[in-house]
Amino acid sequence: MKKNKTSRAWVHDHVNDPYVQRAQADGYRARAAYKLLEVDERDHLLKPGAVVVDLGSTPGSWCQVAVKRCGPKGRVFALDILPMEAVPGVDFLHGDFTEDAVLEALEARLDGAKVDVVLSDMAPNLSGVAAVDQARSIHLCELALDFAVRHLKPGGQFLVKVFQGEGFMDYRKQMEAAFSSVQVRKPKASRDRSAEVYLLGKGLRT
């Protein structure tokens, strides 16, 4: 009974969410588009002609933003363990980022190109056990950071979703070792009750 009440409450909140309504009106696939748009308005990550990698891209709203902002001369690569309906201008790879073969396939598509921006909105499948879910989330963040460090241009930028909790501060220190500055962003479209924040690493150290 409690689960049904929770589900009904979520549906009610979702249907009445102004960002959901706005996304439908603006043609974005998810309300998450406004998280990236807000960060980009402030920090100017996505520039015309940029090479961008979007990790955890499904359903594709961040890809939609990246394609618009980077223009016809930009290149957007995306990856997700879930299938994603094609986004014009996006080279999508369907696979599990934690598997070496999938990572190698993504690197092959880059074909040596250095990346301007790595975006990661990845989150694990939730088990309902908070400690387990947090550990899985931090592990994905660490994999994304490793990818960013290896593929970004010197001075490149990395935006990653992180859930506050065990391991958060240690992960932030890892980012601070790799980037000139690391800042916390909590976009307005990120629900207040959510423990998610975004860490923005600016200026990959050479």
Secondary structure by P-SEA (a helix, b strand, c coil): caaaaaaaaaaaaaaacaaaaaaaaacccccaaaaaaaaaacccccccbbbbbbccccccaaaaaaaaaacccbbbbbbccccccccccccccccccccaaaaaaaaaaaccccccbbbbcccccccccaaaaaaaaaaaaaaaaaaaaacccccbbbbbbbbcccaaaaaaaaaaacccbbbbbbcccccccccbbbbbbccccc
